[in-house]
Amino acid sequence: MELKKCRDCRTLFQYTSGPVYCSRCKLNHESLIKDIKDYLYDYPHTDIKMLSEALNISPKLIEGFIRSGRIELTSDSPIKITCDVCGVRIQHGRVCDDCQKETADSFKEVSGGGAKKEAEEAPMKSEGIRMHNRR
């Protein structure tokens, strides 16, 4: 265990795991999330500005809850966030499906290319002295 500063109130606390918030701020966040969910249930077509003003919560904090998956939005909700890569509007997470697929494909290409290259070189390395097992 280590001591860390809470991201909200800047007090030192005994950090175990997860987000870097003290227990008081975690409880506060849970309460805010419940309030946001209740408000969105009652008023499903509320935009982020109206939600922020009604509950007196910063839009950035609301966006953070959405990005982390703590708040899920319906498909017809006017609240949208933007993809960190291309800027297209998305409902949850940090990256849109297209950018996520592109990233996954590029990782496969990079990791798969190295394996193919080693497989091609393997027969060359095995030429020369060989060991035979007797039965």
N, CA, C and O atoms as CSV, one atom per row, in Angstrom:
chain,resi,resn,atom,element,x,y,z
A,1,MET,N,N,0.841,-1.186,0.000
A,1,MET,CA,C,0.000,0.000,0.000
A,1,MET,C,C,0.879,1.238,0.000
A,1,MET,O,O,1.988,1.239,0.534
A,2,GLU,N,N,0.363,2.278,-0.603
A,2,GLU,CA,C,1.130,3.506,-0.689
A,2,GLU,C,C,0.217,4.708,-0.450
A,2,GLU,O,O,-1.007,4.606,-0.541
A,3,LEU,N,N,0.831,5.829,-0.146
A,3,LEU,CA,C,0.087,7.067,0.035
A,3,LEU,C,C,0.005,7.808,-1.290
A,3,LEU,O,O,0.997,7.941,-2.006
A,4,LYS,N,N,-1.198,8.289,-1.607
A,4,LYS,CA,C,-1.401,9.084,-2.817
A,4,LYS,C,C,-2.310,10.244,-2.488
A,4,LYS,O,O,-3.015,10.240,-1.479
A,5,LYS,N,N,-2.280,11.258,-3.375
A,5,LYS,CA,C,-3.176,12.396,-3.231
A,5,LYS,C,C,-4.449,12.135,-4.008
A,5,LYS,O,O,-4.410,11.666,-5.146
A,6,CYS,N,N,-5.573,12.440,-3.394
A,6,CYS,CA,C,-6.871,12.310,-4.042
A,6,CYS,C,C,-6.949,13.319,-5.193
A,6,CYS,O,O,-6.525,14.466,-5.050
A,7,ARG,N,N,-7.490,12.887,-6.324
A,7,ARG,CA,C,-7.590,13.765,-7.497
A,7,ARG,C,C,-8.559,14.925,-7.272
A,7,ARG,O,O,-8.410,15.982,-7.885
A,8,ASP,N,N,-9.537,14.737,-6.410
A,8,ASP,CA,C,-10.525,15.792,-6.175
A,8,ASP,C,C,-10.128,16.732,-5.041
A,8,ASP,O,O,-9.963,17.933,-5.254
A,9,CYS,N,N,-9.975,16.187,-3.843
A,9,CYS,CA,C,-9.765,17.041,-2.670
A,9,CYS,C,C,-8.294,17.229,-2.306
A,9,CYS,O,O,-7.980,18.017,-1.414
A,10,ARG,N,N,-7.387,16.518,-2.983
A,10,ARG,CA,C,-5.940,16.645,-2.810
A,10,ARG,C,C,-5.441,16.222,-1.435
A,10,ARG,O,O,-4.335,16.597,-1.047
A,11,THR,N,N,-6.233,15.445,-0.684
A,11,THR,CA,C,-5.761,14.949,0.611
A,11,THR,C,C,-5.020,13.634,0.405
A,11,THR,O,O,-5.291,12.894,-0.541
A,12,LEU,N,N,-4.079,13.355,1.308
A,12,LEU,CA,C,-3.351,12.087,1.248
A,12,LEU,C,C,-4.231,10.973,1.800
A,12,LEU,O,O,-4.949,11.160,2.782
A,13,PHE,N,N,-4.164,9.815,1.155
A,13,PHE,CA,C,-4.918,8.662,1.639
A,13,PHE,C,C,-4.167,7.388,1.300
A,13,PHE,O,O,-3.272,7.387,0.454
A,14,GLN,N,N,-4.537,6.307,1.962
A,14,GLN,CA,C,-3.920,5.002,1.745
A,14,GLN,C,C,-4.522,4.392,0.482
A,14,GLN,O,O,-5.677,3.965,0.487
A,15,TYR,N,N,-3.749,4.350,-0.589
A,15,TYR,CA,C,-4.220,3.858,-1.885
A,15,TYR,C,C,-4.062,2.345,-1.965
A,15,TYR,O,O,-3.005,1.805,-1.641
A,16,THR,N,N,-5.118,1.666,-2.399
A,16,THR,CA,C,-5.039,0.221,-2.583
A,16,THR,C,C,-5.089,-0.140,-4.071
A,16,THR,O,O,-4.166,-0.771,-4.587
A,17,SER,N,N,-6.154,0.254,-4.752
A,17,SER,CA,C,-6.265,-0.012,-6.186
A,17,SER,C,C,-7.417,0.811,-6.759
A,17,SER,O,O,-8.197,1.411,-6.019
A,18,GLY,N,N,-7.509,0.827,-8.091
A,18,GLY,CA,C,-8.608,1.528,-8.748
A,18,GLY,C,C,-8.314,3.004,-8.933
A,18,GLY,O,O,-7.158,3.426,-8.915
A,19,PRO,N,N,-9.379,3.792,-9.112
A,19,PRO,CA,C,-9.203,5.238,-9.312
A,19,PRO,C,C,-8.546,5.889,-8.096
A,19,PRO,O,O,-8.693,5.415,-6.969
A,20,VAL,N,N,-7.833,6.961,-8.336
A,20,VAL,CA,C,-7.083,7.624,-7.262
A,20,VAL,C,C,-7.973,8.672,-6.579
A,20,VAL,O,O,-7.775,9.878,-6.729
A,21,TYR,N,N,-8.950,8.173,-5.829
A,21,TYR,CA,C,-9.843,9.028,-5.051
A,21,TYR,C,C,-9.921,8.485,-3.636
A,21,TYR,O,O,-9.910,7.272,-3.423
A,22,CYS,N,N,-10.000,9.388,-2.674
A,22,CYS,CA,C,-10.151,8.960,-1.278
A,22,CYS,C,C,-11.560,8.397,-1.091
A,22,CYS,O,O,-12.416,8.550,-1.963
A,23,SER,N,N,-11.791,7.757,0.031
A,23,SER,CA,C,-13.082,7.102,0.257
A,23,SER,C,C,-14.230,8.114,0.278
A,23,SER,O,O,-15.329,7.812,-0.189
A,24,ARG,N,N,-13.985,9.301,0.811
A,24,ARG,CA,C,-15.036,10.324,0.854
A,24,ARG,C,C,-15.419,10.772,-0.557
A,24,ARG,O,O,-16.602,10.929,-0.859
A,25,CYS,N,N,-14.416,10.980,-1.424
A,25,CYS,CA,C,-14.695,11.404,-2.796
A,25,CYS,C,C,-15.320,10.277,-3.615
A,25,CYS,O,O,-16.151,10.533,-4.486
A,26,LYS,N,N,-14.922,9.022,-3.341
A,26,LYS,CA,C,-15.551,7.888,-4.025
A,26,LYS,C,C,-17.040,7.838,-3.700
A,26,LYS,O,O,-17.869,7.640,-4.588
A,27,LEU,N,N,-17.375,8.018,-2.425
A,27,LEU,CA,C,-18.787,8.027,-2.030
A,27,LEU,C,C,-19.528,9.183,-2.697
A,27,LEU,O,O,-20.673,9.035,-3.123
A,28,ASN,N,N,-18.864,10.329,-2.783
A,28,ASN,CA,C,-19.454,11.500,-3.437
A,28,ASN,C,C,-19.712,11.195,-4.919
A,28,ASN,O,O,-20.769,11.543,-5.446
A,29,HIS,N,N,-18.758,10.551,-5.588
A,29,HIS,CA,C,-18.921,10.197,-6.999
A,29,HIS,C,C,-20.068,9.216,-7.189
A,29,HIS,O,O,-20.847,9.339,-8.134
A,30,GLU,N,N,-20.171,8.246,-6.293
A,30,GLU,CA,C,-21.272,7.278,-6.383
A,30,GLU,C,C,-22.615,7.980,-6.256
A,30,GLU,O,O,-23.566,7.647,-6.964
A,31,SER,N,N,-22.691,8.953,-5.351
A,31,SER,CA,C,-23.912,9.721,-5.169
A,31,SER,C,C,-24.229,10.545,-6.419
A,31,SER,O,O,-25.383,10.617,-6.841
A,32,LEU,N,N,-23.197,11.168,-7.010
A,32,LEU,CA,C,-23.390,11.960,-8.234
A,32,LEU,C,C,-23.853,11.079,-9.391
A,32,LEU,O,O,-24.732,11.466,-10.162
A,33,ILE,N,N,-23.266,9.909,-9.505
A,33,ILE,CA,C,-23.645,8.987,-10.576
A,33,ILE,C,C,-25.104,8.556,-10.419
A,33,ILE,O,O,-25.842,8.473,-11.401
A,34,LYS,N,N,-25.506,8.286,-9.194
A,34,LYS,CA,C,-26.903,7.905,-8.943
A,34,LYS,C,C,-27.830,9.061,-9.317
A,34,LYS,O,O,-28.874,8.845,-9.933
A,35,ASP,N,N,-27.452,10.285,-8.945
A,35,ASP,CA,C,-28.271,11.459,-9.286
A,35,ASP,C,C,-28.379,11.639,-10.800
A,35,ASP,O,O,-29.456,11.928,-11.322
A,36,ILE,N,N,-27.259,11.466,-11.499
A,36,ILE,CA,C,-27.258,11.617,-12.954
A,36,ILE,C,C,-28.147,10.556,-13.601
A,36,ILE,O,O,-28.940,10.864,-14.491
A,37,LYS,N,N,-28.015,9.320,-13.157
A,37,LYS,CA,C,-28.833,8.233,-13.720
A,37,LYS,C,C,-30.320,8.480,-13.471
A,37,LYS,O,O,-31.147,8.281,-14.361
A,38,ASP,N,N,-30.650,8.914,-12.257
A,38,ASP,CA,C,-32.050,9.205,-11.935
A,38,ASP,C,C,-32.589,10.327,-12.814
A,38,ASP,O,O,-33.707,10.241,-13.323
A,39,TYR,N,N,-31.801,11.372,-12.991
A,39,TYR,CA,C,-32.229,12.510,-13.806
A,39,TYR,C,C,-32.415,12.090,-15.267
A,39,TYR,O,O,-33.391,12.477,-15.909
A,40,LEU,N,N,-31.472,11.293,-15.787
A,40,LEU,CA,C,-31.574,10.839,-17.173
A,40,LEU,C,C,-32.751,9.878,-17.354
A,40,LEU,O,O,-33.334,9.814,-18.436
A,41,TYR,N,N,-33.098,9.144,-16.319
A,41,TYR,CA,C,-34.252,8.254,-16.396
A,41,TYR,C,C,-35.540,9.077,-16.503
A,41,TYR,O,O,-36.437,8.752,-17.281
A,42,ASP,N,N,-35.610,10.152,-15.703
A,42,ASP,CA,C,-36.800,11.016,-15.714
A,42,ASP,C,C,-36.857,11.900,-16.962
A,42,ASP,O,O,-37.936,12.159,-17.493
A,43,TYR,N,N,-35.696,12.359,-17.425
A,43,TYR,CA,C,-35.611,13.254,-18.587
A,43,TYR,C,C,-34.608,12.689,-19.595
A,43,TYR,O,O,-33.475,13.167,-19.664
A,44,PRO,N,N,-35.002,11.689,-20.372
A,44,PRO,CA,C,-34.050,10.998,-21.254
A,44,PRO,C,C,-33.491,11.842,-22.402
A,44,PRO,O,O,-32.443,11.500,-22.948
A,45,HIS,N,N,-34.151,12.916,-22.777
A,45,HIS,CA,C,-33.684,13.730,-23.908
A,45,HIS,C,C,-32.969,15.001,-23.453
A,45,HIS,O,O,-32.964,16.009,-24.160
A,46,THR,N,N,-32.373,14.942,-22.278
A,46,THR,CA,C,-31.614,16.065,-21.738
A,46,THR,C,C,-30.223,16.083,-22.348
A,46,THR,O,O,-29.586,15.038,-22.484
A,47,ASP,N,N,-29.750,17.269,-22.715
A,47,ASP,CA,C,-28.365,17.356,-23.206
A,47,ASP,C,C,-27.433,17.595,-22.027
A,47,ASP,O,O,-27.881,17.820,-20.903
A,48,ILE,N,N,-26.142,17.543,-22.295
A,48,ILE,CA,C,-25.161,17.593,-21.211
A,48,ILE,C,C,-25.165,18.945,-20.492
A,48,ILE,O,O,-24.893,19.010,-19.293
A,49,LYS,N,N,-25.471,20.019,-21.217
A,49,LYS,CA,C,-25.497,21.353,-20.601
A,49,LYS,C,C,-26.665,21.462,-19.615
A,49,LYS,O,O,-26.498,21.964,-18.503
A,50,MET,N,N,-27.841,20.993,-20.025
A,50,MET,CA,C,-29.006,21.038,-19.131
A,50,MET,C,C,-28.781,20.143,-17.906
A,50,MET,O,O,-29.136,20.505,-16.784
A,51,LEU,N,N,-28.192,18.980,-18.141
A,51,LEU,CA,C,-27.901,18.056,-17.044
A,51,LEU,C,C,-26.931,18.681,-16.055
A,51,LEU,O,O,-27.112,18.580,-14.841
A,52,SER,N,N,-25.910,19.322,-16.581
A,52,SER,CA,C,-24.902,19.971,-15.749
A,52,SER,C,C,-25.512,21.086,-14.905
A,52,SER,O,O,-25.224,21.206,-13.714
A,53,GLU,N,N,-26.356,21.899,-15.534
A,53,GLU,CA,C,-26.982,23.007,-14.808
A,53,GLU,C,C,-28.002,22.515,-13.784
A,53,GLU,O,O,-28.087,23.058,-12.682
A,54,ALA,N,N,-28.769,21.497,-14.139
A,54,ALA,CA,C,-29.810,21.000,-13.229
A,54,ALA,C,C,-29.214,20.378,-11.971
A,54,ALA,O,O,-29.752,20.548,-10.877
A,55,LEU,N,N,-28.092,19.649,-12.127
A,55,LEU,CA,C,-27.510,18.954,-10.984
A,55,LEU,C,C,-26.297,19.660,-10.394
A,55,LEU,O,O,-25.731,19.209,-9.398
A,56,ASN,N,N,-25.902,20.762,-11.007
A,56,ASN,CA,C,-24.746,21.527,-10.557
A,56,ASN,C,C,-23.477,20.663,-10.533
A,56,ASN,O,O,-22.727,20.650,-9.558
A,57,ILE,N,N,-23.267,19.941,-11.646
A,57,ILE,CA,C,-22.095,19.086,-11.821
A,57,ILE,C,C,-21.386,19.557,-13.080
A,57,ILE,O,O,-22.041,19.914,-14.059
A,58,SER,N,N,-20.065,19.565,-13.072
A,58,SER,CA,C,-19.334,20.039,-14.248
A,58,SER,C,C,-19.531,19.078,-15.425
A,58,SER,O,O,-19.566,17.863,-15.235
A,59,PRO,N,N,-19.660,19.620,-16.633
A,59,PRO,CA,C,-19.811,18.763,-17.817
A,59,PRO,C,C,-18.621,17.829,-18.018
A,59,PRO,O,O,-18.773,16.712,-18.514
A,60,LYS,N,N,-17.452,18.292,-17.632
A,60,LYS,CA,C,-16.250,17.466,-17.775
A,60,LYS,C,C,-16.334,16.217,-16.895
A,60,LYS,O,O,-15.924,15.135,-17.314
A,61,LEU,N,N,-16.858,16.362,-15.688
A,61,LEU,CA,C,-17.016,15.221,-14.785
A,61,LEU,C,C,-18.056,14.247,-15.336
A,61,LEU,O,O,-17.861,13.033,-15.284
A,62,ILE,N,N,-19.160,14.780,-15.863
A,62,ILE,CA,C,-20.195,13.929,-16.461
A,62,ILE,C,C,-19.606,13.162,-17.635
A,62,ILE,O,O,-19.843,11.963,-17.783
A,63,GLU,N,N,-18.836,13.858,-18.472
A,63,GLU,CA,C,-18.191,13.215,-19.619
A,63,GLU,C,C,-17.233,12.118,-19.162
A,63,GLU,O,O,-17.143,11.064,-19.791
A,64,GLY,N,N,-16.523,12.369,-18.073
A,64,GLY,CA,C,-15.615,11.359,-17.524
A,64,GLY,C,C,-16.347,10.110,-17.071
A,64,GLY,O,O,-15.866,8.995,-17.276
A,65,PHE,N,N,-17.514,10.292,-16.453
A,65,PHE,CA,C,-18.324,9.143,-16.034
A,65,PHE,C,C,-18.800,8.344,-17.254
A,65,PHE,O,O,-18.849,7.115,-17.218
A,66,ILE,N,N,-19.147,9.050,-18.327
A,66,ILE,CA,C,-19.610,8.380,-19.546
A,66,ILE,C,C,-18.453,7.623,-20.191
A,66,ILE,O,O,-18.612,6.470,-20.593
A,67,ARG,N,N,-17.287,8.269,-20.290
A,67,ARG,CA,C,-16.123,7.635,-20.913
A,67,ARG,C,C,-15.683,6.387,-20.152
A,67,ARG,O,O,-15.259,5.402,-20.755
A,68,SER,N,N,-15.785,6.434,-18.837
A,68,SER,CA,C,-15.348,5.287,-18.034
A,68,SER,C,C,-16.378,4.158,-18.019
A,68,SER,O,O,-16.096,3.067,-17.524
A,69,GLY,N,N,-17.568,4.415,-18.557
A,69,GLY,CA,C,-18.600,3.391,-18.592
A,69,GLY,C,C,-19.479,3.365,-17.353
A,69,GLY,O,O,-20.318,2.475,-17.212
A,70,ARG,N,N,-19.304,4.309,-16.470
A,70,ARG,CA,C,-20.110,4.354,-15.248
A,70,ARG,C,C,-21.548,4.781,-15.544
A,70,ARG,O,O,-22.477,4.419,-14.821
A,71,ILE,N,N,-21.719,5.562,-16.626
A,71,ILE,CA,C,-23.047,5.991,-17.061
A,71,ILE,C,C,-23.222,5.532,-18.501
A,71,ILE,O,O,-22.396,5.826,-19.365
A,72,GLU,N,N,-24.303,4.812,-18.745
A,72,GLU,CA,C,-24.600,4.351,-20.102
A,72,GLU,C,C,-25.762,5.164,-20.657
A,72,GLU,O,O,-26.740,5.445,-19.964
A,73,LEU,N,N,-25.625,5.531,-21.923
A,73,LEU,CA,C,-26.639,6.350,-22.569
A,73,LEU,C,C,-27.428,5.521,-23.575
A,73,LEU,O,O,-26.924,4.539,-24.121
A,74,THR,N,N,-28.662,5.926,-23.811
A,74,THR,CA,C,-29.459,5.257,-24.831
A,74,THR,C,C,-29.040,5.761,-26.207
A,74,THR,O,O,-28.387,6.799,-26.321
A,75,SER,N,N,-29.412,5.031,-27.244
A,75,SER,CA,C,-28.995,5.401,-28.601
A,75,SER,C,C,-29.616,6.715,-29.061
A,75,SER,O,O,-29.037,7.405,-29.901
A,76,ASP,N,N,-30.779,7.074,-28.531
A,76,ASP,CA,C,-31.418,8.320,-28.946
A,76,ASP,C,C,-31.087,9.502,-28.032
A,76,ASP,O,O,-31.692,10.566,-28.161
A,77,SER,N,N,-30.151,9.329,-27.126
A,77,SER,CA,C,-29.759,10.397,-26.209
A,77,SER,C,C,-29.007,11.497,-26.961
A,77,SER,O,O,-28.164,11.198,-27.806
A,78,PRO,N,N,-29.302,12.753,-26.665
A,78,PRO,CA,C,-28.564,13.844,-27.309
A,78,PRO,C,C,-27.155,14.033,-26.746
A,78,PRO,O,O,-26.348,14.765,-27.318
A,79,ILE,N,N,-26.863,13.378,-25.633
A,79,ILE,CA,C,-25.536,13.488,-25.036
A,79,ILE,C,C,-24.587,12.568,-25.796
A,79,ILE,O,O,-24.803,11.359,-25.868
A,80,LYS,N,N,-23.563,13.140,-26.348
A,80,LYS,CA,C,-22.548,12.372,-27.071
A,80,LYS,C,C,-21.181,12.909,-26.670
A,80,LYS,O,O,-21.037,14.075,-26.304
A,81,ILE,N,N,-20.189,12.042,-26.746
A,81,ILE,CA,C,-18.808,12.456,-26.527
A,81,ILE,C,C,-18.056,12.189,-27.825
A,81,ILE,O,O,-18.596,11.547,-28.726
A,82,THR,N,N,-16.835,12.664,-27.935
A,82,THR,CA,C,-16.099,12.514,-29.189
A,82,THR,C,C,-14.981,11.486,-29.059
A,82,THR,O,O,-14.412,11.288,-27.986
A,83,CYS,N,N,-14.685,10.843,-30.175
A,83,CYS,CA,C,-13.592,9.873,-30.259
A,83,CYS,C,C,-12.272,10.614,-30.074
A,83,CYS,O,O,-12.071,11.679,-30.658
A,84,ASP,N,N,-11.382,10.064,-29.276
A,84,ASP,CA,C,-10.082,10.698,-29.031
A,84,ASP,C,C,-9.195,10.707,-30.271
A,84,ASP,O,O,-8.285,11.529,-30.373
A,85,VAL,N,N,-9.449,9.799,-31.217
A,85,VAL,CA,C,-8.597,9.686,-32.399
A,85,VAL,C,C,-9.102,10.552,-33.543
A,85,VAL,O,O,-8.372,11.407,-34.044
A,86,CYS,N,N,-10.357,10.334,-33.963
A,86,CYS,CA,C,-10.853,11.010,-35.165
A,86,CYS,C,C,-11.850,12.130,-34.880
A,86,CYS,O,O,-12.113,12.944,-35.765
A,87,GLY,N,N,-12.411,12.196,-33.681
A,87,GLY,CA,C,-13.319,13.277,-33.330
A,87,GLY,C,C,-14.786,13.020,-33.652
A,87,GLY,O,O,-15.620,13.897,-33.427
A,88,VAL,N,N,-15.122,11.845,-34.172
A,88,VAL,CA,C,-16.517,11.533,-34.463
A,88,VAL,C,C,-17.274,11.358,-33.144
A,88,VAL,O,O,-16.680,10.996,-32.129
A,89,ARG,N,N,-18.581,11.615,-33.160
A,89,ARG,CA,C,-19.378,11.523,-31.934
A,89,ARG,C,C,-19.669,10.068,-31.588
A,89,ARG,O,O,-20.059,9.280,-32.450
A,90,ILE,N,N,-19.472,9.717,-30.303
A,90,ILE,CA,C,-19.711,8.357,-29.821
A,90,ILE,C,C,-20.548,8.405,-28.546
A,90,ILE,O,O,-20.716,9.471,-27.953
A,91,GLN,N,N,-21.073,7.261,-28.126
A,91,GLN,CA,C,-21.915,7.207,-26.930
A,91,GLN,C,C,-21.172,6.786,-25.675
A,91,GLN,O,O,-21.600,7.109,-24.566
A,92,HIS,N,N,-20.059,6.066,-25.832
A,92,HIS,CA,C,-19.335,5.591,-24.656
A,92,HIS,C,C,-17.889,5.317,-25.033
A,92,HIS,O,O,-17.550,5.223,-26.213
A,93,GLY,N,N,-17.052,5.191,-24.032
A,93,GLY,CA,C,-15.648,4.866,-24.254
A,93,GLY,C,C,-14.817,6.062,-24.700
A,93,GLY,O,O,-15.235,7.212,-24.568
A,94,ARG,N,N,-13.629,5.769,-25.233
A,94,ARG,CA,C,-12.716,6.817,-25.656
A,94,ARG,C,C,-12.504,6.838,-27.164
A,94,ARG,O,O,-12.115,7.858,-27.734
A,95,VAL,N,N,-12.769,5.682,-27.813
A,95,VAL,CA,C,-12.468,5.534,-29.229
A,95,VAL,C,C,-13.682,4.939,-29.942
A,95,VAL,O,O,-14.358,4.066,-29.397
A,96,CYS,N,N,-13.958,5.410,-31.162
A,96,CYS,CA,C,-15.083,4.873,-31.941
A,96,CYS,C,C,-14.753,3.461,-32.430
A,96,CYS,O,O,-13.601,3.031,-32.369
A,97,ASP,N,N,-15.761,2.751,-32.911
A,97,ASP,CA,C,-15.577,1.369,-33.367
A,97,ASP,C,C,-14.598,1.275,-34.531
A,97,ASP,O,O,-13.782,0.354,-34.584
A,98,ASP,N,N,-14.676,2.234,-35.478
A,98,ASP,CA,C,-13.781,2.202,-36.639
A,98,ASP,C,C,-12.319,2.364,-36.222
A,98,ASP,O,O,-11.456,1.616,-36.681
A,99,CYS,N,N,-12.043,3.329,-35.361
A,99,CYS,CA,C,-10.665,3.550,-34.905
A,99,CYS,C,C,-10.175,2.373,-34.065
A,99,CYS,O,O,-9.004,1.998,-34.139
A,100,GLN,N,N,-11.058,1.799,-33.278
A,100,GLN,CA,C,-10.696,0.645,-32.464
A,100,GLN,C,C,-10.321,-0.532,-33.367
A,100,GLN,O,O,-9.362,-1.251,-33.088
A,101,LYS,N,N,-11.086,-0.727,-34.453
A,101,LYS,CA,C,-10.798,-1.807,-35.401
A,101,LYS,C,C,-9.472,-1.549,-36.117
A,101,LYS,O,O,-8.670,-2.464,-36.302
A,102,GLU,N,N,-9.248,-0.292,-36.519
A,102,GLU,CA,C,-7.985,0.071,-37.173
A,102,GLU,C,C,-6.791,-0.211,-36.266
A,102,GLU,O,O,-5.779,-0.755,-36.708
A,103,THR,N,N,-6.919,0.159,-35.012
A,103,THR,CA,C,-5.843,-0.059,-34.052
A,103,THR,C,C,-5.585,-1.547,-33.856
A,103,THR,O,O,-4.437,-1.989,-33.831
A,104,ALA,N,N,-6.656,-2.310,-33.718
A,104,ALA,CA,C,-6.507,-3.759,-33.540
A,104,ALA,C,C,-5.851,-4.385,-34.767
A,104,ALA,O,O,-4.988,-5.254,-34.639
A,105,ASP,N,N,-6.261,-3.942,-35.962
A,105,ASP,CA,C,-5.666,-4.475,-37.194
A,105,ASP,C,C,-4.185,-4.148,-37.282
A,105,ASP,O,O,-3.384,-4.987,-37.692
A,106,SER,N,N,-3.818,-2.922,-36.895
A,106,SER,CA,C,-2.404,-2.544,-36.959
A,106,SER,C,C,-1.580,-3.339,-35.944
A,106,SER,O,O,-0.431,-3.682,-36.221
A,107,PHE,N,N,-2.151,-3.637,-34.773
A,107,PHE,CA,C,-1.442,-4.471,-33.798
A,107,PHE,C,C,-1.262,-5.887,-34.327
A,107,PHE,O,O,-0.201,-6.489,-34.160
A,108,LYS,N,N,-2.305,-6.418,-34.968
A,108,LYS,CA,C,-2.209,-7.757,-35.553
A,108,LYS,C,C,-1.141,-7.785,-36.634
A,108,LYS,O,O,-0.361,-8.732,-36.739
A,109,GLU,N,N,-1.124,-6.726,-37.436
A,109,GLU,CA,C,-0.148,-6.640,-38.526
A,109,GLU,C,C,1.276,-6.610,-37.976
A,109,GLU,O,O,2.162,-7.294,-38.489
A,110,VAL,N,N,1.484,-5.824,-36.944
A,110,VAL,CA,C,2.815,-5.712,-36.352
A,110,VAL,C,C,3.219,-7.013,-35.669
A,110,VAL,O,O,4.334,-7.495,-35.867
A,111,SER,N,N,2.337,-7.579,-34.880
A,111,SER,CA,C,2.686,-8.810,-34.162
A,111,SER,C,C,2.713,-10.017,-35.093
A,111,SER,O,O,3.537,-10.913,-34.906
A,112,GLY,N,N,1.845,-10.064,-36.077
A,112,GLY,CA,C,1.806,-11.181,-37.012
A,112,GLY,C,C,2.987,-11.165,-37.962
A,112,GLY,O,O,3.482,-12.227,-38.338
A,113,GLY,N,N,3.449,-9.996,-38.359
A,113,GLY,CA,C,4.581,-9.881,-39.280
A,113,GLY,C,C,5.858,-10.431,-38.688
A,113,GLY,O,O,6.659,-11.037,-39.400
A,114,GLY,N,N,6.063,-10.229,-37.397
A,114,GLY,CA,C,7.268,-10.734,-36.740
A,114,GLY,C,C,7.280,-12.249,-36.681
A,114,GLY,O,O,8.333,-12.866,-36.840
A,115,ALA,N,N,6.126,-12.857,-36.456
A,115,ALA,CA,C,6.045,-14.320,-36.373
A,115,ALA,C,C,6.313,-14.956,-37.732
A,115,ALA,O,O,6.972,-15.992,-37.814
A,116,LYS,N,N,5.806,-14.341,-38.797
A,116,LYS,CA,C,6.035,-14.879,-40.141
A,116,LYS,C,C,7.504,-14.812,-40.502
A,116,LYS,O,O,8.053,-15.744,-41.088
A,117,LYS,N,N,8.132,-13.714,-40.151
A,117,LYS,CA,C,9.544,-13.537,-40.466
A,117,LYS,C,C,10.396,-14.591,-39.757
A,117,LYS,O,O,11.316,-15.147,-40.358
A,118,GLU,N,N,10.102,-14.870,-38.489
A,118,GLU,CA,C,10.839,-15.883,-37.737
A,118,GLU,C,C,10.607,-17.273,-38.318
A,118,GLU,O,O,11.522,-18.097,-38.347
A,119,ALA,N,N,9.384,-17.535,-38.781
A,119,ALA,CA,C,9.075,-18.834,-39.369
A,119,ALA,C,C,9.856,-19.041,-40.665
A,119,ALA,O,O,10.276,-20.158,-40.970
A,120,GLU,N,N,10.049,-17.959,-41.427
A,120,GLU,CA,C,10.818,-18.063,-42.668
A,120,GLU,C,C,12.296,-18.306,-42.380
A,120,GLU,O,O,12.963,-19.025,-43.124
A,121,GLU,N,N,12.803,-17.719,-41.320
A,121,GLU,CA,C,14.213,-17.858,-40.980
A,121,GLU,C,C,14.515,-19.185,-40.286
A,121,GLU,O,O,15.665,-19.625,-40.295
A,122,ALA,N,N,13.543,-19.817,-39.702
A,122,ALA,CA,C,13.758,-21.045,-38.931
A,122,ALA,C,C,14.411,-22.170,-39.744
A,122,ALA,O,O,15.335,-22.801,-39.231
A,123,PRO,N,N,13.987,-22.457,-40.980
A,123,PRO,CA,C,14.653,-23.538,-41.719
A,123,PRO,C,C,16.129,-23.249,-41.980
A,123,PRO,O,O,16.932,-24.182,-41.986
A,124,MET,N,N,16.503,-22.030,-42.191
A,124,MET,CA,C,17.896,-21.682,-42.442
A,124,MET,C,C,18.748,-21.951,-41.212
A,124,MET,O,O,19.889,-22.397,-41.333
A,125,LYS,N,N,18.218,-21.689,-40.060
A,125,LYS,CA,C,18.971,-21.870,-38.827
A,125,LYS,C,C,19.184,-23.353,-38.518
A,125,LYS,O,O,20.177,-23.719,-37.888
A,126,SER,N,N,18.263,-24.202,-38.956
A,126,SER,CA,C,18.359,-25.618,-38.608
A,126,SER,C,C,19.321,-26.380,-39.521
A,126,SER,O,O,19.627,-27.540,-39.246
A,127,GLU,N,N,19.799,-25.762,-40.590
A,127,GLU,CA,C,20.757,-26.437,-41.461
A,127,GLU,C,C,22.091,-26.570,-40.739
A,127,GLU,O,O,22.466,-25.713,-39.939
A,128,GLY,N,N,22.783,-27.629,-41.026
A,128,GLY,CA,C,24.076,-27.837,-40.386
A,128,GLY,C,C,24.031,-29.069,-39.519
A,128,GLY,O,O,23.452,-30.081,-39.914
A,129,ILE,N,N,24.624,-29.009,-38.352
A,129,ILE,CA,C,24.697,-30.153,-37.452
A,129,ILE,C,C,23.318,-30.457,-36.905
A,129,ILE,O,O,22.598,-29.572,-36.444
A,130,ARG,N,N,22.964,-31.751,-36.969
A,130,ARG,CA,C,21.663,-32.178,-36.476
A,130,ARG,C,C,21.845,-33.279,-35.450
A,130,ARG,O,O,22.831,-34.015,-35.475
A,131,MET,N,N,20.910,-33.377,-34.573
A,131,MET,CA,C,20.951,-34.384,-33.538
A,131,MET,C,C,19.858,-35.405,-33.814
A,131,MET,O,O,18.706,-35.032,-34.036
A,132,HIS,N,N,20.201,-36.682,-33.803
A,132,HIS,CA,C,19.227,-37.731,-34.064
A,132,HIS,C,C,19.034,-38.544,-32.795
A,132,HIS,O,O,19.994,-38.852,-32.090
A,133,ASN,N,N,17.805,-38.883,-32.517
A,133,ASN,CA,C,17.491,-39.726,-31.354
A,133,ASN,C,C,17.496,-41.193,-31.779
A,133,ASN,O,O,16.946,-41.546,-32.822
A,134,ARG,N,N,18.111,-42.027,-30.980
A,134,ARG,CA,C,18.098,-43.468,-31.251
A,134,ARG,C,C,16.961,-44.105,-30.480
A,134,ARG,O,O,16.622,-43.688,-29.372
A,135,ARG,N,N,16.403,-45.090,-31.069
A,135,ARG,CA,C,15.312,-45.801,-30.385
A,135,ARG,C,C,15.739,-47.156,-29.963
A,135,ARG,O,O,14.952,-47.896,-29.374
